[in-house]
Amino acid sequence: MQLKEFDYELPKELIAQRPLRERDASRMMVLDRAAQSFRDGAFRSLSEILAPGDVLVVNNTRVFPARLLGRRRGTQAQAIGKRNPAVREYLSSEAELFLTRNESGDVWQGLVHPGRKIRTGEVLVFGGGELEAEVLDRGEYGMRRVLLRAREGDVASAIDRLGHIPLPPYVSRPDEAMDRDTYQTVYASVRGAVAAPTAGFHFTPRVLDALREREVEICEITLHVGPGTFRPVHAERVEDHKMDPEPFEISEPAAATINKALREGRRVIAVGTTTVRTLEFVALKNEGKIVAGGGETGLFILPGFRFQVIRGLLTNFHLPKSTLLMLVSAFAGRELIFRAYQHAIQERYRFYSYGDCMLIL
């Protein structure tokens, strides 16, 4: 398939820059795959649309403040500054470290800026020395392997104090204090993501309570969303694109709940594309069953994929030419999705992470 088949024009003013004051006040388009139709609705009506016995699967990963802003220490520029104090401050170099993955202990992988200049052996300093990152190895495209050291306390606490929430690139504003709460789902509990599973943003305790009263089962799995979720597809032939692997974990109770629903013919409805990729990857490896445990998935879902687990999907509106748009096109059909997107643009829906959502059944 060609990349251009997943392109569309979106007015910039429809890209939501901030969340709604009330999470569950978002609009929700409801798509019927069998009827090839859609209608406008409200997210608060979710419990009225789902049926008793449905299983709603959510991703409980929690975003941490992975973006660190500081300076380089031990660079040539600062060496010159030592000889000439008058230019020391001018020559000192700003640096950014975007943590992407914890390898073990305090060793991390991360993206650095400026990517070409930061070399092995350099030390990046954050918060005036509260936290340091020594560059151990250099990878491609700005990737580095670093050892973090905190001046006092543990590294995780220092990251929490000094880090910034890594908002998506299409949110054209600096992160704010509110983003530490709003760029999380209300059920986020397992720290490890650098991007949020945004389809879950709409849930509130009252919506979850209404679903339980409706006898909709809710179970949690974990997939730690990585920076690859923002990585654009450059290959003109989309099948040539490779997804970055991301770690996941499925508990015994969650696996049992989902497998029981599958045996009984009840609907499993995924909240977000991250949940879809986790469930379908595990089912693909285990003859259609969900097996408890952890691992990594780089599953790339394109039209033509045979879904074995999910029969419904709650998702936000996605970027043109993105792997997320390709996944929802695989589930609902490209033609229906693009008709729905054009309707959403005409009706001034809010797009992307802080935007509105659609329920595909």
C-alpha positions, 0 to 999 in steps of 0.5 A: 500500500502507498503512503499517500493512501493515508493522507488527508488535509486537516485545518490546524485550528482543529488540533486540540492544544489543551484538554477540555475542562471536564474530561468526559465532555468530549464528543464521540463519533460512533461507527458501525462497521456492519452498516458502514455508517456513523453518527455523532454522539457524546462520550458520556453516553458510552455506558448506554451504547455498550452491552452487559457482558462486554469487556473493556480493556484499558492500558494503565501505563503512566507517563513520567516527565521524561524530557530533561533540559540542562547543559553539557559539561566537559565540552570544548566550549566550556574548556575555552571558557575556563581560560576566558571567564568572560565568555564562559557563560556564552560558550556553555552549551544547552542540552536536552535529554529525552529518556526513552527506555530504562535498560537496567538500574540507572542506565537509560536510552535516550534522545539527545539534542544537539544530537551530532555534538554530544559525544561518548564520555560527556556529562549532561547536567540538569537542575544545577547538578541535581542530576547528571547523565554520563554518555556511555555509548552513541547510537544513530539519529541522536540516540545515546545510552546514558548513566544517570546519577542523582546528587541526593536521593534516587534517580527516579525522584530527581527525574520527577522533580526536574523533568518535563512532560513530553507533549506530542510535537503537534501541541505547539506550546511548552508543557505546563503544570496541568499537563502532569495530570491531564496528560495521564489517564485517571487509571494510570498506575504503572510508570514507564511511558513517554507518550500517553494512551490518549484514547483513555483521556476521556474516562472519569470515575463517574463514567467508569462507575456507570460502565460497571453498573451496566455490567461492563467488565473493565480490565487493565493491561500495560504497554509502555508507549515509546517515542516511536508513536510520534515517528512518521512513516517515511517509506512510500510503500508502507509495508516497509516501515518498521515499528519500534518495539515497546514493552508490555505486561498482561496479568493473570486476571486480565488474561483470564477475563479476556479469554473467558469473554472470547470463549463465550462470544462476548465482545472485547473492546480495546481502549486505544491502539496500544491496547489493540497491538498488545492483545493482537500480538499476544493472540498471534503468538498463542493461537488466538489466546491471551497468555499472561506475562510480559514481552515486547511488541513491534506489531504493525497493523495494516489493512488486511490484518486478521483481528482475533481478539477485539470487536470494538475500539475506542480511539482518538482522531489520528495524524495523516500518514500515521501508523495509528491511522493505518491501524484503525483503517485495518479495523474499520475499513479505509473508506469508512474511516476516511468518510468519518474523518471528513465528517469530523472535519466538517463538524469541527471535531477536536483532533489528536491527543487532547481531542475528541474520540470515536467508538468503532463497533 
